[in-house]
Amino acid sequence: MIIDQEITKIVKNKVGAIEFRMLSPKLIKKMAVVKVITPELYDADGYPVDGSLMDLKMGVIDPGLRCRTCGGKVNECPGHFGYIELARPVFHVRYIPLIYAFLRSTCSECGRLLLPQGEIEKWLEKLRKAEGDSAVRAGILKEILNKTKLIKKCPHCGAKQERVKLVKPYNFTEGNKKLTPIDVLERLKKVPDTDSELLGISPGAGRPEWMVLTVLPVPPVSVRPSITLESGERSEDDLTHKLSDIVRTNQRLYENLSAGAPEIIIEDLWDLLQYHVTTFFANNISQVPPARHRSGRPLKTLAERIKGKEGRFRRNLAGKRVNFSARTVISPDSQLAIDEVGVPEIIARELTVPERVTEWNLKQMKEYVKNGPDKYPSANYVITPDGKRKVISDETRDVILDELAPGYIVERHLKDGDIVLFNRQPSLHRMSIMAHKVRVLPYKTFRLNLCATIPYNADFDGDEMNLHVPQTEEARAEAELLVGVRHNIVTPRYGLPIIGAIQDQITGIYLLTKDEDNLISQEDAALLLAQVGVTELPKKPASKKGGKKYYTGRQIFSMILPEVDYIGRSKTCPKHPHCKDPNCKYAQVIIEKGVLKQGVIDVNAIGPEAPKGKLIQAVINRYGHKVAIEFIQKVALLGIAYLQMVGFTTSVTDTDLPEEALREIKETFDFAEKKIDGYIEEFREGKMRAYPGRTVRETLEFKIIEAINRARNKTGRIVERYLKQDNPTLIMAQSGSRGSLLNLSLMSASVGQLSLRGTRIRRGYRNRTLPHFKWGDVGPAAGGFVRHSYKGGLTPTEFFFNAITGRDTIMDTSMRTPKSGYLQRRLINALQDLKVEYDMTVRDASGRIVQFIYGGDGIDVAKSDNGKLLIPKEEVLK
Amino acid sequence: MVTKKSKKEEKPIDIFKSRLVPECRVLSEDEEKKLLEQYNISKRQLPLIFSTDPVVKALGAKVGNVIEFTRKSKTAGLSKYYRVVVGGIRG
């Protein structure tokens, strides 16, 4: 095949150097095919005028026309440059700094560098030695510039030097005289090559006088194509607009010059020409008003085309739009497998997979073609063995059906089981793009299993996700094996599962396994297990009552457990209501040979993200990813099923506290406030003793904060004590599925001390935070202490303080996100081509070694147990 | 207070005693050759270390020498790293 031959001929070469040079006026004219002289673009018939910016010699953009230079049609002719002969020279904006350097460092009379000959030679030698080391070269050039720019007398001809000043953006003055581009041009011509080398222009790279433009290259039409609107009107490219401004001004300048117009008019036109040429190169130079379109929109000229996020590099070269992709809103579907994705039929009919026709699939492929364009499992195109692409439509269908034979390629619709890549932006880690299996479903959203939302950081409040269809067998295999969901359960960040049960799935499993005597009737047990896909009951019923068999929740959970051994700890002890013992033996979870012997299953065992998911990790270590993903799925289904069976509701009543509790809380705060009043009194009377190394004021602050904290902690404990064990919010907090005890006491007991930048709130008015307080009030309320609860309601001042911290948080996050995003961008740019080679070394694109063994230890964290080896050390040594 | 000693009188500090300085030594020519062969690289593909680095000065290594670092690691026990000395800033 042709492709194979071409591959064997690949020549590998290293780029040794890249050299940038200046365009000389001579070269500009030489590469041009036409001199542009008329600002009119089209004649009365709408045909391009000769010698205009649309001259057919510069290439064609209209189909049907031929280029007058090369004879090529639209896609054959690459375009050709033209040129504009400027009536008077103008500066090139981007060379203004360099021209300035030349004017200051060379003699105004003889054009020599303002250094004695001997020194010139010394510097030349130094500079040439540093060839190739741009940092050193830049240093030398800067030094030369600093040495020469203030010299008052030329060491060569003895002429006195006037100080040259740059009047931004592009005017020069020498003493009191204005330097026109003509003056500058003449001076730069006098500078010898050796001297210009010392100012940064290597001989061969160009001449200083080329920095002043005398002719301007006109880019080919294909660089600035015009668009024909529906109304038949033509809309020209921004560059063409700018160029026609230049041509127009230039022609006027020519006319006025030959007519001998007064100097003021000439000057004005000259200045205008300078402005147009400047904005042609860049339209966002400071102190130059941007050239605008008729609509008031700033023109996008040369520099803007290349620069920045919307520029050629980042928009069109580093990233591109792709085919075989789709994007839509996502929504949840707990019945999908974790590594599946629900694809709407409308999308499945648009996205295709090329499938080669063989003897064995011929029948199936014919079926697709026969279904035609309107039915679902069909195909959109066939590709004949000689590479012709044919659309399948009602007209072509029968013909294609007849000729279809092995060797053809059918681009069939996406169907169940196809491998696709699924992605959600921002793609902050590798799990942001994973391979899923397709499930074609009705309606218009992508469907996603809830457990798969964590790695994508997705929710369903309107999030959209992208989908890409790999087009070759290799790509599909690679996607499945490298980025398949199941191979990414364990994150390479810290080596623990990032996919696990979430929210009510955990709550369900927690309730199921919490009590060892949680008895479930045989019917219910069968119902639960059937929803998970288990068709057997536990071997031995836990008890029999009234002729009915009962099973424990733990027995049922054990049915979905693979045969693993596991010892772990649950978040809280399930046995005692307020167990404070950190080593309580009931918090120990023991699984032997796949049977839950003791303990409750909560986030620590089945939740996602470190340091949770230990049970999932144990399953992965023992049975691998396939079993693990099925296990997670079963856990999720069982959790939901059980929760639906027993029912679970959270509401505001969860935050209700009995009278006694509220009274205790009030007493606690009253006591604390009294104590603080005492401190303040002590401070006012000057009786307070300072802590070592602190001022008295600081000591007071410490004491107040300490008293407040103590009171708050106490209220937290009161809340905990008075809560009933069946309080749903408490259950969620204890199982680790959502919320915490702190959240609960914030709602029911007290919000507590608000802090702004790590301290109590101190900002506001003079000597007080709000006008509601007395001067010099340092008490709890004036410092942002909220003694009420969210449910009970805040006082106006409390509410205001709460708003202060709320705003501060929003500001903080809105500043931090773009900052960290930019940091990440820089990091990725710096690290993107590092790669682990087959010898385990980490190298960059040029083969330089960064690490001699990956990570210093050769461990692939995603294949490790929390960053450590999975096998005992003795085994490694063997 | 003790008056400051002049710089000449100051005792040189043995930086190798610091737990933050990994064990290091200069490779012999043979070892260098073996190393480059093992990784199939030229010297300029090795990581660099400035000749002004305190460790390089203390070892008395010259520009072009390769220094071997032996680092302690929780996961790998000991791990080796190599750097080639280059003329650095102010060096």
Contacts between the chains, C-beta under 8 A, distances in Angstrom:
chain1	res1	chain2	res2	distance
A	839	B	39	6.8
A	841	B	39	6.3
A	843	B	45	7.8
A	846	B	45	7.6
A	847	B	41	6.7
A	847	B	45	5.5
A	848	B	44	7.6
A	848	B	45	4.6
A	848	B	46	7.7
A	848	B	47	7.7
A	849	B	39	6.5
A	849	B	41	6.5
A	849	B	45	5.8
A	849	B	46	6.1
A	849	B	47	6.2
A	850	B	47	6.9
A	851	B	81	7.9
A	852	B	39	7.6
A	852	B	79	7.7
A	852	B	80	6.3
A	852	B	81	6.0
A	852	B	82	6.7
A	853	B	76	7.7
A	853	B	79	6.5
A	855	B	75	8.0
A	856	B	71	6.9
A	856	B	73	5.6
A	856	B	75	7.8
A	856	B	76	5.9
A	856	B	79	4.6
A	856	B	81	7.7
A	857	B	73	5.6
A	857	B	75	4.2
A	857	B	76	3.3
A	857	B	79	6.3
A	858	B	76	7.0
A	859	B	75	5.8
A	859	B	76	7.7
A	867	B	75	6.8
A	868	B	75	6.4
A	869	B	75	7.3
